[in-house]
Amino acid sequence: MHNFEKLLFWQKSIQLAKKVYLVCVDLPKDEKFGLISQIKRSVVSIPSNIAEGAGRNNDREFYHFLGIANASSFELQTQLILTRELELLSVEKVDSLISQLNEIQRMIYTFKSNLKK
């Protein structure tokens, strides 16, 4: 088992989730059960799957859950791009979130690579 709270990419994904939740307030209310709900599920899925994988019995299972977390990060990235393209959020807000997300994606990829060795 790994202590997920000590993993920097888990910590950063928690910070990102907080920022995304705060940004969702700026989205139109008619997206509450559509895009907003989907964005929140995706961003919460990232640290949740990291934590679940860390609590599994072996590194092979952890590797699998890191893959799920990473997939959720790309789902979130797509949704954020859509909010930018629809001009629901400013380019600056979206690009800042995506930049943080890309850092987390790189960290997960690197950790997965080291875990597989």
Rosetta silent file (secondary structure, phi, psi, omega in degrees, C-alpha in Angstrom):
SEQUENCE: MHNFEKLLFWQKSIQLAKKVYLVCVDLPKDEKFGLISQIKRSVVSIPSNIAEGAGRNNDREFYHFLGIANASSFELQTQLILTRELELLSVEKVDSLISQLNEIQRMIYTFKSNLKK
SCORE:     score description
SCORE:     0.000 S_00000001
   1 L     0.000  148.965  178.360    0.000    0.000    0.000 S_00000001
   2 L  -113.491  148.300  174.837    1.040    3.569   -0.682 S_00000001
   3 L   -85.582   96.695 -173.619    0.251    6.634    1.404 S_00000001
   4 H   -62.226  -29.627 -178.134   -1.699    8.567   -1.234 S_00000001
   5 H   -66.720  -19.485  178.087   -1.772   11.768    0.825 S_00000001
   6 H   -89.825   -8.600 -179.469    1.995   12.044    0.442 S_00000001
   7 L   -78.415  121.939 -176.223    1.843   11.727   -3.358 S_00000001
   8 H   -59.582  -37.996 -179.318    2.385   15.156   -4.900 S_00000001
   9 H   -70.863  -26.020  172.800    0.153   14.409   -7.882 S_00000001
  10 H   -70.438  -45.292  179.006   -2.690   13.455   -5.513 S_00000001
  11 H   -58.705  -44.334  179.742   -2.195   16.709   -3.584 S_00000001
  12 H   -67.299  -33.222  179.091   -2.191   18.693   -6.830 S_00000001
  13 H   -71.420  -31.134  174.082   -5.310   16.920   -8.047 S_00000001
  14 H   -66.321  -44.838  178.795   -7.115   17.882   -4.818 S_00000001
  15 H   -61.727  -42.093  178.043   -6.083   21.509   -5.344 S_00000001
  16 H   -62.299  -42.736  179.960   -7.271   21.345   -8.947 S_00000001
  17 H   -59.744  -42.239  177.848  -10.620   19.894   -7.854 S_00000001
  18 H   -61.436  -44.059 -179.979  -11.121   22.794   -5.455 S_00000001
  19 H   -65.076  -41.710 -179.627  -10.350   25.311   -8.216 S_00000001
  20 H   -64.447  -42.557  177.776  -12.629   23.586  -10.697 S_00000001
  21 H   -59.041  -41.424  179.678  -15.501   23.555   -8.201 S_00000001
  22 H   -67.690  -36.938  179.237  -15.049   27.294   -7.664 S_00000001
  23 H   -70.094  -31.698 -179.162  -14.950   27.966  -11.413 S_00000001
  24 H   -60.292  -23.652  177.780  -18.127   25.942  -11.962 S_00000001
  25 L   -61.979  -28.996 -178.862  -20.020   28.693  -10.124 S_00000001
  26 L   -80.200  -10.183 -179.291  -19.351   30.907  -13.172 S_00000001
  27 L   -79.222  153.434 -178.959  -20.997   28.466  -15.575 S_00000001
  28 L   -59.469  140.158 -177.954  -24.615   29.003  -16.664 S_00000001
  29 H   -59.865  -28.791 -179.372  -27.179   27.537  -14.266 S_00000001
  30 H   -71.360   -5.895  175.630  -28.863   25.642  -17.112 S_00000001
  31 H   -96.534    6.123 -175.905  -25.693   23.489  -17.313 S_00000001
  32 L   -54.278  -42.071 -177.400  -26.113   22.312  -13.702 S_00000001
  33 L  -100.977    7.643  178.990  -27.207   18.809  -14.692 S_00000001
  34 L  -114.581 -103.062 -174.339  -25.159   18.686  -17.886 S_00000001
  35 H   -63.485  -41.689 -178.895  -21.665   20.003  -18.296 S_00000001
  36 H   -61.565  -46.314  179.103  -21.189   21.155  -14.700 S_00000001
  37 H   -60.300  -43.231 -179.347  -22.142   17.748  -13.330 S_00000001
  38 H   -65.787  -42.655  178.539  -19.851   16.012  -15.803 S_00000001
  39 H   -61.634  -45.555 -179.132  -16.923   18.330  -15.023 S_00000001
  40 H   -64.401  -40.862  178.282  -17.308   17.792  -11.288 S_00000001
  41 H   -62.846  -42.509 -178.961  -17.488   14.011  -11.665 S_00000001
  42 H   -64.100  -46.793 -175.859  -14.350   13.996  -13.811 S_00000001
  43 H   -68.822  -34.432  178.010  -12.288   16.199  -11.513 S_00000001
  44 H   -71.518  -31.082 -178.907  -13.311   14.248   -8.391 S_00000001
  45 H   -64.612  -28.687 -176.830  -12.498   10.984  -10.135 S_00000001
  46 H   -64.160  -62.518 -179.556   -8.821   11.907  -10.489 S_00000001
  47 H   -67.610  -28.709 -179.611   -7.786   12.021   -6.797 S_00000001
  48 H   -64.528  -43.444  179.911  -10.388    9.382   -5.896 S_00000001
  49 H   -72.970  -31.703  174.270   -8.889    6.791   -8.236 S_00000001
  50 H   -61.969  -46.894 -179.071   -5.362    7.656   -7.143 S_00000001
  51 H   -65.063  -43.854 -179.848   -6.422    7.057   -3.533 S_00000001
  52 H   -62.343  -43.931  179.112   -8.316    3.862   -4.333 S_00000001
  53 H   -63.528  -38.518  179.732   -5.373    2.455   -6.271 S_00000001
  54 H   -63.972  -28.029 -179.215   -2.955    3.352   -3.500 S_00000001
  55 L   -87.206   -0.783 -179.849   -5.071    1.332   -1.089 S_00000001
  56 L   -76.378  173.355 -171.319   -5.024   -1.791   -3.240 S_00000001
  57 L   -79.284  -20.168 -177.990   -2.979   -4.875   -2.477 S_00000001
  58 L  -151.255  168.176 -176.662   -0.288   -4.580   -5.105 S_00000001
  59 H   -67.020  -27.947  178.740    1.383   -2.254   -7.583 S_00000001
  60 H   -63.633  -42.446  177.623   -0.351   -3.894  -10.549 S_00000001
  61 H   -68.512  -39.729  177.810   -3.729   -2.823   -9.183 S_00000001
  62 H   -60.600  -43.978  178.416   -2.392    0.638   -8.331 S_00000001
  63 H   -55.734  -44.775  179.833   -1.126    0.947  -11.910 S_00000001
  64 H   -60.204  -46.358 -178.838   -4.624    0.114  -13.181 S_00000001
  65 H   -70.178  -30.023  173.965   -6.288    2.799  -11.034 S_00000001
  66 H   -64.822  -34.635  175.745   -3.694    5.365  -12.070 S_00000001
  67 H   -64.038  -39.766  177.492   -4.779    4.634  -15.643 S_00000001
  68 H   -66.153  -43.646  178.115   -8.381    5.350  -14.689 S_00000001
  69 H   -59.620  -42.510 -179.541   -7.335    8.589  -12.959 S_00000001
  70 H   -66.094  -40.145  177.560   -5.405    9.610  -16.049 S_00000001
  71 H   -62.168  -40.420  176.956   -8.364    8.828  -18.313 S_00000001
  72 H   -63.370  -34.143  179.094  -10.560   11.022  -16.112 S_00000001
  73 H   -66.636  -36.439  178.205   -8.018   13.806  -16.459 S_00000001
  74 H   -74.473  -31.477  173.357   -8.302   13.689  -20.244 S_00000001
  75 H   -63.116  -46.446  177.758  -12.086   13.634  -19.962 S_00000001
  76 H   -60.695  -42.595 -179.863  -11.865   16.763  -17.792 S_00000001
  77 H   -59.076  -43.022  178.760   -9.483   18.389  -20.253 S_00000001
  78 H   -62.370  -43.851 -179.923  -11.987   17.832  -23.069 S_00000001
  79 H   -65.117  -39.012  177.252  -14.809   19.308  -21.014 S_00000001
  80 H   -65.746  -40.706  177.014  -12.722   22.362  -20.113 S_00000001
  81 H   -60.279  -40.566  178.800  -11.827   22.870  -23.769 S_00000001
  82 H   -62.291  -41.450  178.339  -15.524   22.738  -24.577 S_00000001
  83 H   -63.368  -34.548  177.183  -16.296   25.455  -22.013 S_00000001
  84 H   -69.323  -45.586 -178.684  -13.610   27.593  -23.641 S_00000001
  85 H   -64.556  -33.964  178.155  -14.891   26.921  -27.162 S_00000001
  86 L   -84.703   -1.238 -179.668  -18.463   27.743  -26.104 S_00000001
  87 L    59.370   36.259  176.244  -17.125   30.863  -24.366 S_00000001
  88 L   -84.888  -26.694  175.199  -18.688   29.786  -21.070 S_00000001
  89 L  -131.251  154.651 -179.282  -15.398   30.437  -19.268 S_00000001
  90 L   -68.506  152.633  177.782  -12.588   32.798  -20.139 S_00000001
  91 H   -57.233  -41.464 -178.133   -9.619   31.545  -22.123 S_00000001
  92 H   -62.891  -44.472  179.853   -7.331   32.525  -19.238 S_00000001
  93 H   -63.066  -47.802 -177.158   -9.282   30.507  -16.640 S_00000001
  94 H   -64.968  -45.928 -178.498   -9.489   27.430  -18.810 S_00000001
  95 H   -63.341  -35.268  176.794   -5.859   27.579  -19.925 S_00000001
  96 H   -64.845  -44.576  178.718   -4.694   27.943  -16.324 S_00000001
  97 H   -64.864  -42.165 -179.942   -6.708   24.874  -15.273 S_00000001
  98 H   -65.756  -36.645  177.199   -5.504   22.864  -18.262 S_00000001
  99 H   -61.270  -44.279  177.051   -1.908   23.804  -17.485 S_00000001
 100 H   -64.882  -39.590  179.127   -2.319   22.440  -13.955 S_00000001
 101 H   -64.324  -42.517  178.487   -4.055   19.382  -15.331 S_00000001
 102 H   -61.287  -36.654  177.104   -1.237   18.724  -17.813 S_00000001
 103 H   -63.623  -43.386  178.287    1.258   18.809  -14.956 S_00000001
 104 H   -63.750  -42.174  178.465   -0.776   16.194  -13.077 S_00000001
 105 H   -59.477  -43.643  178.719   -1.027   14.058  -16.226 S_00000001
 106 H   -64.015  -41.332 -178.956    2.763   14.121  -16.640 S_00000001
 107 H   -65.481  -41.571  178.093    3.281   13.233  -12.983 S_00000001
 108 H   -63.812  -44.572 -179.828    0.872   10.292  -13.177 S_00000001
 109 H   -59.188  -45.749 -179.789    2.551    9.059  -16.364 S_00000001
 110 H   -63.897  -44.057  179.993    6.000    9.245  -14.758 S_00000001
 111 H   -63.469  -43.094  178.073    4.834    7.509  -11.594 S_00000001
 112 H   -60.304  -42.422 -179.935    3.148    4.763  -13.618 S_00000001
 113 H   -60.735  -42.844  179.586    6.345    4.249  -15.623 S_00000001
 114 H   -70.835  -32.686 -179.520    8.377    3.868  -12.421 S_00000001
 115 H   -68.356  -34.271 -176.545    5.755    1.594  -10.869 S_00000001
 116 H   -73.384  -23.077 -177.604    5.902   -0.769  -13.822 S_00000001
 117 L   -68.968    0.000    0.000    9.698   -1.247  -13.519 S_00000001
